[in-house]
Amino acid sequence: MQQQIEKLYSKDTKVAYATLLELELECAKSDALYPYFDTFLEMLDDSNTYIRIRGFRLLCHLAAWDKEDKINRNIAKILSALDDEKGTAVRQCLAHINQILLYKDELHEEVECKLKQMDLSKYKDTLRPLIQKDIDTILKGI
């Protein structure tokens, strides 16, 4: 499993993305990746946008297995990924946040608050309405 996780840092984006998809499927089946929670949390601090997104996505997919409430304790840091300077990164994160909402009812209010407070003015005019639409869709589900 460690070798797979190391591939998430690959400079070959095709390899890294394929690995991400494999690991997300693994998260859907079992808690085998839960011991790597802290690794994925550290990925949120990486200078590379794609690595940050991969970490965020895997953290979201671990929500089903989070019996120790690690997501709850780290929700502020996890949600900080939604402040990324790249709008495309934010959209990818928004596409996966429902995994947390699905398994963590107690975090709905905090996620909702974050979504409502997001400053979209820093994104390109073409991305702003798309991000807002993503947010609105999530808020309707809460």
Backbone as CSV, one residue per row, in Angstrom:
resi,resn,N_x,N_y,N_z,CA_x,CA_y,CA_z,C_x,C_y,C_z
1,MET,0.828,-1.194,0.000,0.000,0.000,0.000,0.875,1.262,0.000
2,GLN,1.977,1.219,0.727,2.879,2.371,0.799,3.397,2.759,-0.589
3,GLN,3.694,1.759,-1.416,4.183,2.045,-2.776,3.115,2.745,-3.603
4,GLN,1.864,2.348,-3.423,0.765,2.997,-4.137,0.658,4.464,-3.707
5,ILE,0.747,4.696,-2.428,0.632,6.062,-1.911,1.776,6.926,-2.435
6,GLU,2.959,6.355,-2.538,4.098,7.099,-3.085,3.847,7.510,-4.542
7,LYS,3.084,6.703,-5.269,2.763,7.038,-6.659,1.882,8.286,-6.762
8,LEU,1.210,8.633,-5.683,0.390,9.848,-5.685,1.243,11.104,-5.876
9,TYR,2.529,10.982,-5.591,3.470,12.096,-5.722,4.209,12.074,-7.059
10,SER,3.873,11.123,-7.913,4.567,10.959,-9.184,4.454,12.205,-10.053
11,LYS,5.535,12.540,-10.731,5.517,13.660,-11.673,4.740,13.290,-12.937
12,ASP,4.576,12.001,-13.159,3.758,11.513,-14.264,2.300,11.573,-13.808
13,THR,1.589,12.595,-14.258,0.228,12.817,-13.781,-0.721,11.677,-14.129
14,LYS,-0.464,10.978,-15.221,-1.316,9.840,-15.582,-1.180,8.720,-14.559
15,VAL,0.054,8.463,-14.144,0.301,7.431,-13.124,-0.337,7.844,-11.801
16,ALA,-0.122,9.090,-11.410,-0.658,9.577,-10.136,-2.180,9.546,-10.129
17,TYR,-2.794,9.959,-11.230,-4.256,9.987,-11.292,-4.837,8.568,-11.287
18,ALA,-4.227,7.671,-12.031,-4.683,6.278,-12.045,-4.577,5.672,-10.641
19,THR,-3.508,6.004,-9.940,-3.323,5.518,-8.572,-4.400,6.091,-7.660
20,LEU,-4.684,7.374,-7.823,-5.739,8.004,-7.025,-7.065,7.273,-7.216
21,LEU,-7.419,6.992,-8.438,-8.680,6.294,-8.713,-8.695,4.897,-8.087
22,GLU,-7.561,4.196,-8.161,-7.455,2.873,-7.539,-7.642,2.960,-6.024
23,LEU,-7.012,3.964,-5.424,-7.103,4.117,-3.976,-8.508,4.535,-3.545
24,GLU,-9.164,5.341,-4.362,-10.549,5.711,-4.050,-11.459,4.481,-4.100
25,LEU,-11.218,3.612,-5.067,-11.989,2.363,-5.127,-11.723,1.493,-3.897
26,GLU,-10.478,1.457,-3.472,-10.127,0.697,-2.269,-10.858,1.265,-1.053
27,CYS,-10.947,2.579,-0.967,-11.661,3.220,0.143,-13.139,2.840,0.138
28,ALA,-13.699,2.648,-1.027,-15.108,2.265,-1.124,-15.343,0.843,-0.610
29,LYS,-14.293,0.012,-0.664,-14.423,-1.391,-0.281,-14.001,-1.691,1.149
30,SER,-12.976,-0.963,1.630,-12.427,-1.324,2.935,-11.760,-0.129,3.607
31,ASP,-11.365,-0.353,4.853,-10.682,0.689,5.620,-9.153,0.559,5.537
32,ALA,-8.666,-0.136,4.522,-7.232,-0.412,4.393,-6.377,0.854,4.344
33,LEU,-6.943,1.965,3.889,-6.169,3.207,3.787,-6.300,4.103,5.020
34,TYR,-7.180,3.734,5.932,-7.381,4.580,7.112,-6.092,4.814,7.911
35,PRO,-5.201,3.835,8.025,-3.942,4.086,8.746,-3.079,5.185,8.091
36,TYR,-3.386,5.550,6.858,-2.624,6.577,6.152,-3.301,7.946,6.216
37,PHE,-4.268,8.079,7.091,-5.013,9.337,7.221,-4.070,10.529,7.373
38,ASP,-3.103,10.418,8.278,-2.181,11.532,8.532,-1.343,11.865,7.303
39,THR,-1.010,10.866,6.511,-0.264,11.092,5.268,-1.099,11.941,4.321
40,PHE,-2.373,11.592,4.178,-3.256,12.345,3.287,-3.484,13.761,3.822
41,LEU,-3.557,13.887,5.135,-3.722,15.209,5.750,-2.501,16.085,5.460
42,GLU,-1.317,15.507,5.530,-0.083,16.242,5.220,-0.038,16.677,3.756
43,MET,-0.666,15.908,2.892,-0.688,16.249,1.466,-1.369,17.602,1.233
44,LEU,-2.258,17.992,2.129,-2.956,19.276,1.995,-1.998,20.462,2.080
45,ASP,-0.818,20.241,2.647,0.180,21.304,2.798,1.209,21.325,1.670
46,ASP,1.083,20.419,0.727,2.065,20.331,-0.354,1.981,21.564,-1.255
47,SER,3.093,21.932,-1.840,3.123,23.091,-2.743,2.470,22.783,-4.094
48,ASN,2.344,21.499,-4.415,1.759,21.080,-5.683,0.233,20.948,-5.539
49,THR,-0.487,21.692,-6.362,-1.947,21.687,-6.314,-2.526,20.290,-6.470
50,TYR,-1.986,19.522,-7.407,-2.538,18.192,-7.673,-2.373,17.267,-6.476
51,ILE,-1.271,17.385,-5.785,-1.056,16.560,-4.596,-2.038,16.958,-3.502
52,ARG,-2.278,18.260,-3.358,-3.261,18.729,-2.369,-4.649,18.157,-2.687
53,ILE,-5.017,18.182,-3.953,-6.327,17.664,-4.363,-6.420,16.164,-4.069
54,ARG,-5.367,15.430,-4.390,-5.370,13.981,-4.144,-5.552,13.683,-2.656
55,GLY,-4.836,14.422,-1.825,-4.982,14.239,-0.387,-6.400,14.531,0.076
56,PHE,-6.966,15.621,-0.410,-8.327,16.009,-0.045,-9.323,14.918,-0.448
57,ARG,-9.211,14.468,-1.671,-10.148,13.457,-2.170,-10.089,12.181,-1.338
58,LEU,-8.883,11.755,-0.995,-8.753,10.529,-0.212,-9.263,10.716,1.210
59,LEU,-9.045,11.887,1.782,-9.601,12.166,3.113,-11.124,12.085,3.075
60,CYS,-11.713,12.654,2.040,-13.172,12.590,1.905,-13.647,11.149,1.829
61,HIS,-12.944,10.333,1.076,-13.343,8.934,0.902,-13.102,8.097,2.158
62,LEU,-12.293,8.592,3.071,-12.079,7.870,4.331,-13.178,8.142,5.355
63,ALA,-14.073,9.050,5.046,-15.135,9.410,5.994,-15.952,8.188,6.422
64,ALA,-16.148,7.258,5.518,-16.927,6.060,5.838,-16.268,5.214,6.924
65,TRP,-14.973,5.338,7.070,-14.212,4.490,7.991,-13.697,5.263,9.209
66,ASP,-14.083,6.491,9.356,-13.508,7.365,10.385,-14.155,7.156,11.750
67,LYS,-13.860,6.042,12.351,-14.418,5.722,13.678,-13.708,6.471,14.806
68,GLU,-12.532,7.020,14.512,-11.773,7.767,15.521,-12.027,9.270,15.428
69,ASP,-12.920,9.678,14.547,-13.282,11.093,14.348,-12.096,11.982,13.994
70,LYS,-11.171,11.437,13.234,-10.022,12.229,12.788,-10.467,13.350,11.848
71,ILE,-11.466,13.070,11.032,-11.975,14.118,10.141,-12.574,15.234,10.973
72,ASN,-13.341,14.888,11.975,-13.951,15.899,12.843,-12.887,16.800,13.472
73,ARG,-11.829,16.197,13.971,-10.775,16.962,14.638,-9.968,17.824,13.661
74,ASN,-9.965,17.455,12.407,-9.159,18.163,11.407,-10.002,18.856,10.337
75,ILE,-11.283,19.033,10.603,-12.180,19.548,9.565,-11.778,20.947,9.092
76,ALA,-11.287,21.795,9.965,-10.889,23.146,9.538,-9.762,23.068,8.506
77,LYS,-8.788,22.229,8.774,-7.677,22.075,7.826,-8.160,21.447,6.522
78,ILE,-9.012,20.457,6.623,-9.532,19.794,5.429,-10.307,20.791,4.574
79,LEU,-11.174,21.575,5.208,-11.978,22.548,4.469,-11.141,23.704,3.922
80,SER,-9.952,23.901,4.469,-9.093,24.980,3.956,-8.682,24.712,2.508
81,ALA,-8.806,23.468,2.060,-8.520,23.148,0.655,-9.472,23.896,-0.276
82,LEU,-10.618,24.290,0.246,-11.592,25.036,-0.555,-11.181,26.489,-0.766
83,ASP,-10.076,26.885,-0.155,-9.546,28.243,-0.341,-8.415,28.268,-1.365
84,ASP,-8.205,27.174,-2.055,-7.114,27.079,-3.020,-7.186,28.230,-4.019
85,GLU,-6.014,28.672,-4.442,-5.953,29.793,-5.390,-6.410,29.398,-6.795
86,LYS,-6.469,28.111,-7.047,-6.890,27.633,-8.370,-8.343,27.164,-8.317
87,GLY,-9.151,27.805,-9.105,-10.573,27.472,-9.134,-10.854,26.045,-9.550
88,THR,-10.042,25.515,-10.454,-10.246,24.131,-10.887,-9.995,23.157,-9.734
89,ALA,-9.051,23.498,-8.866,-8.782,22.668,-7.690,-9.983,22.698,-6.743
90,VAL,-10.546,23.867,-6.561,-11.709,24.019,-5.686,-12.876,23.193,-6.217
91,ARG,-13.078,23.232,-7.522,-14.174,22.463,-8.120,-13.981,20.966,-7.888
92,GLN,-12.753,20.484,-8.000,-12.503,19.059,-7.750,-12.794,18.701,-6.293
93,CYS,-12.396,19.584,-5.397,-12.658,19.339,-3.976,-14.160,19.340,-3.699
94,LEU,-14.861,20.298,-4.270,-16.305,20.370,-4.071,-17.001,19.109,-4.588
95,ALA,-16.468,18.534,-5.638,-17.065,17.327,-6.209,-16.969,16.126,-5.279
96,HIS,-16.097,16.191,-4.277,-15.893,15.033,-3.388,-16.314,15.281,-1.949
97,ILE,-16.677,16.501,-1.629,-17.020,16.820,-0.235,-18.274,16.084,0.231
98,ASN,-19.094,15.649,-0.724,-20.301,14.902,-0.346,-19.975,13.603,0.379
99,GLN,-18.773,13.073,0.174,-18.379,11.864,0.906,-18.340,12.131,2.408
100,ILE,-17.867,13.307,2.770,-17.865,13.680,4.194,-19.294,13.891,4.661
101,LEU,-20.071,14.615,3.879,-21.453,14.908,4.269,-22.288,13.640,4.404
102,LEU,-22.003,12.656,3.600,-22.740,11.397,3.621,-22.543,10.638,4.932
103,TYR,-21.324,10.675,5.455,-20.999,9.877,6.636,-20.820,10.682,7.924
104,LYS,-20.822,11.992,7.815,-20.547,12.818,8.984,-21.634,13.888,9.156
105,ASP,-22.810,13.454,9.574,-23.928,14.387,9.771,-23.557,15.537,10.709
106,GLU,-22.745,15.226,11.704,-22.385,16.231,12.703,-21.522,17.357,12.124
107,LEU,-21.026,17.193,10.906,-20.194,18.221,10.280,-20.949,19.051,9.242
108,HIS,-22.219,18.749,9.042,-22.995,19.473,8.035,-22.971,20.981,8.260
109,GLU,-23.172,21.394,9.486,-23.232,22.829,9.788,-21.902,23.516,9.496
110,GLU,-20.816,22.872,9.878,-19.497,23.458,9.644,-19.181,23.549,8.144
111,VAL,-19.532,22.520,7.399,-19.313,22.530,5.948,-20.192,23.608,5.310
112,GLU,-21.439,23.666,5.720,-22.354,24.669,5.186,-21.837,26.081,5.443
113,CYS,-21.372,26.318,6.631,-20.819,27.633,6.987,-19.634,27.976,6.090
114,LYS,-18.740,27.025,5.896,-17.563,27.236,5.044,-17.983,27.561,3.615
115,LEU,-18.931,26.807,3.083,-19.373,27.017,1.711,-19.996,28.397,1.532
116,LYS,-20.747,28.828,2.518,-21.413,30.138,2.434,-20.429,31.297,2.576
117,GLN,-19.288,31.049,3.217,-18.304,32.108,3.448,-17.198,32.175,2.394
118,MET,-17.245,31.298,1.442,-16.171,31.266,0.443,-16.163,32.542,-0.393
119,ASP,-14.966,33.079,-0.600,-14.781,34.270,-1.424,-14.422,33.835,-2.836
120,LEU,-15.352,33.986,-3.732,-15.147,33.534,-5.105,-14.565,34.623,-6.001
121,SER,-14.385,35.810,-5.461,-13.922,36.942,-6.277,-12.509,36.744,-6.825
122,LYS,-11.736,35.859,-6.224,-10.353,35.658,-6.678,-10.248,34.757,-7.907
123,TYR,-11.371,34.165,-8.317,-11.348,33.249,-9.446,-11.769,33.950,-10.734
124,LYS,-11.350,33.387,-11.842,-11.681,33.950,-13.152,-13.195,34.043,-13.318
125,ASP,-13.601,35.032,-14.085,-15.034,35.234,-14.337,-15.699,33.994,-14.904
126,THR,-14.956,33.221,-15.673,-15.529,32.022,-16.283,-15.724,30.896,-15.264
127,LEU,-14.905,30.868,-14.206,-14.994,29.807,-13.196,-15.960,30.140,-12.065
128,ARG,-16.080,31.416,-11.762,-16.893,31.836,-10.616,-18.313,31.255,-10.637
129,PRO,-19.044,31.378,-11.749,-20.408,30.828,-11.732,-20.443,29.305,-11.621
130,LEU,-19.431,28.637,-12.135,-19.377,27.184,-12.033,-19.151,26.744,-10.588
131,ILE,-18.243,27.444,-9.911,-17.987,27.135,-8.495,-19.244,27.425,-7.677
132,GLN,-19.893,28.541,-7.965,-21.114,28.897,-7.233,-22.199,27.851,-7.451
133,LYS,-22.308,27.352,-8.661,-23.296,26.312,-8.957,-22.976,25.037,-8.172
134,ASP,-21.699,24.676,-8.106,-21.282,23.507,-7.312,-21.680,23.691,-5.845
135,ILE,-21.396,24.880,-5.320,-21.720,25.187,-3.923,-23.221,25.093,-3.695
136,ASP,-23.992,25.701,-4.589,-25.454,25.694,-4.454,-26.010,24.277,-4.464
137,THR,-25.452,23.429,-5.310,-25.894,22.039,-5.387,-25.633,21.322,-4.063
138,ILE,-24.473,21.544,-3.502,-24.124,20.911,-2.216,-25.019,21.424,-1.114
139,LEU,-25.235,22.733,-1.075,-26.076,23.327,-0.037,-27.523,22.806,-0.097
140,LYS,-28.018,22.581,-1.300,-29.375,22.024,-1.444,-29.442,20.626,-0.833
141,GLY,-28.357,19.882,-0.940,-28.305,18.523,-0.398,-28.199,18.469,1.099
142,ILE,-27.685,19.534,1.686,-27.555,19.585,3.151,-28.911,19.903,3.730
